[in-house]
Amino acid sequence: MTFQEITVIISSQFTDIEIDADAKGPQPVLIVPVEKVGEICKFLHEDNRLYFDYLACITAMDNGAGLNTMEVIYNLTSIPYGHDLMLKATFPRNIPGDPLPSVPTVSHIWRTADWHEREAFDLMGIHFEGHPDLRRILLPEDWEGHPLRKDYSVQDRYHGIYVRYEAGAPGAGAPGADTPGDGAFNEDRI
């Protein structure tokens, strides 16, 4: 099934919402409203003509303060039919102190979304509404901020451990930094 055929099926099912198709890039993408992601994904999974049974990846992007938007991108595959689809939703960024931007979960449709959404939450600060266990997956629970956001400010220390290692920082391995032992490399120690 072609991208155009998939687009027609989805557009005819969701006549009340604006669905844009971007076929300029190497992989065409359907752009959908963020609040409809869950409904559209459920349809993509359950419709017998499409049957997107595999969620390969969820990618989250921060477009920065200039555009003031973020994106989630879903890479879907129908294994039995052998077709792929990229689905994208763009939404406003939050400013520090405001609630995190929210996207409906798809973890009830594809189990693999559980960890993909947790990673996007952890690193990008996107809340997935309805997720059964939305908590950090890579960083400690008490970590401050979301490190892949463009407005992320690195904390200096975490529980007394230096977080930011730059040239000249104590123990950073920079020239002149304090090192254990005599500081000379000795191949005999290997």
N, C-alpha and C positions, 0 to 999 in steps of 0.2 A: 504494500500500500504506500502511496506517495504522501509526501508532506501536505500537498494540496488536498488530497482526498481526506486525510485525517482532519485537516483544518475545516473542511466543509461539514464533516460529521459533528465535530465539536460545536461549531458555530450554529448549526441547525438545532442542536440540543439546548444550547444556552443563548436563545435569541434576545433575552433581556439584558445581556451584558456585552460590553465591548471587548472583543478579542482581536488583538493585532497579530499579524504574521510578519516576521522579519526573515526573509530568505536571502539577504545580501551576503551573509557570512558563509564560512565553509559548512556550518551546520545550521539549518534553519531553526527558528525558535518561535514558539507561540507566547505572546505576552498577555497575561491575564490579570484581572484585578486581584489584589492580595486577599481580600475577604472571601473570594470564591475558590481559592486554591483547593480546599478540602473537597468541595462539591465536584469540581472538575476532575480532580485526581480519582475520586471514587468512581465517577463515570468512566474514566479511562481504564480503570481496572476491571469494572464489571460489564462493560458493553462487549458483547460477543464478537462484534466486528473488529474491535481494537485489542482488547485483552492485554493491557500493559501489566504483565505479571511481575516485572522486575524493576525495582528502583535501584539503579546503579550508584547514584550519588546525589547528594544535595550540596550545592555550593552556595556560600553566603559571601556577598561582596559589600564593601562600604565604598560608596562613590565619593566620599569626602564632603567637606562643608560647602564647597563650591556648588555642587549639584544638590546637596542636602538630601540625598536618597541612599537607600540600601536596596539590595536585591537578594532574592533566593532563586536558585536555578535547579530544576529537577531534571535529571537525565533518566529517561524511562526506556525500557525495552519490552517488546512482546517476544518472548522466546519462541512460542509456537509459530507466530506469523513472521518473525524476523524483521520487524520494523522498529525504528527508534524514534524518540521524540524528546525535544528539549522544551521545557516549560519554564517561563520566567515571570516573576512578580516583582514589581518595583514599588517601594513605599517610602514615606518620609523617615529620616533619621530622627532620633530623639536627641535632645540636648541634655548635658549632665544635670542630674537632679529630677528629670522627668521619667515617667515609666518607660521601660524598654519597648521598642516597636514590637508589634504582635502579628503573628502569622498562624493560621489554623494548622494544627498538627495533621500529619498523614500517617502517623505511627500505627493507627488502627487499620490502615489499608495495607501497608508494607511494613513488616516488622523491622526491616533494616533501617527504616527511618528513625527508630528509637535512638540509635547511637549517632546518626547523622545530625539529627536535630539537637541532641545534647552537645555535640561538638560546636555547632553553629551558635548555640546559646553561650557556651563556655568562652569561645574565642571572639565572637562578634557581638554578643549582647542582644540576640534576637529571642524574644519570648515566643514559644510555640504553644498557643492556646489549646488546652485539652490534652497535652502530653501527659502520660501517666507517671513519669518520673523525671521531670525536668530539673536536673542538677548538673553541676560541673562533671566533666568526664576526664579531662586531662590535667586541670589545675586543682590545687587544694580548694576546699569549700570556702575558706576565708580569704582567698586571693582577691585583691582589689582591682576591679575593672575587667576589661575584655581586650586582650593584647593585640588582636588583629584589626581593631578599629583604628581609623586614621587619626582620631583625636585621643588615643590612648597615651597616658602619661605613666611611665614606668616608676614604680615605687623604688626608693633607694634600698630599702632592706625588707626582708620578709623573715620574721622571727629571728632577727639578729644576723641573718645571712645577707651579704651583699647581693643584690639582684642585678644591678647594672655594672657590667664589667667593661670598662673602657681603659684606654691607654693611661697609665699613671695611677690607676686605682690600686689600693693595697691588695696584693695577692692575685692580680689580674694577669700575671705573666708578662707584663710589659717590661721593657728595658729598665733596669734599676729597681724593679719590684723585689720585695723580700721573697726568697724562695727557701724551702727546706734544704738543709745540708749546705754544701759549699757552692751550690748554684751551677756547677760545671756539669756538663753532660758527660757521662762515663759509660761507654759501650760495654765495659766489663760487668756492669750492674744488670744488664739485660739478661 
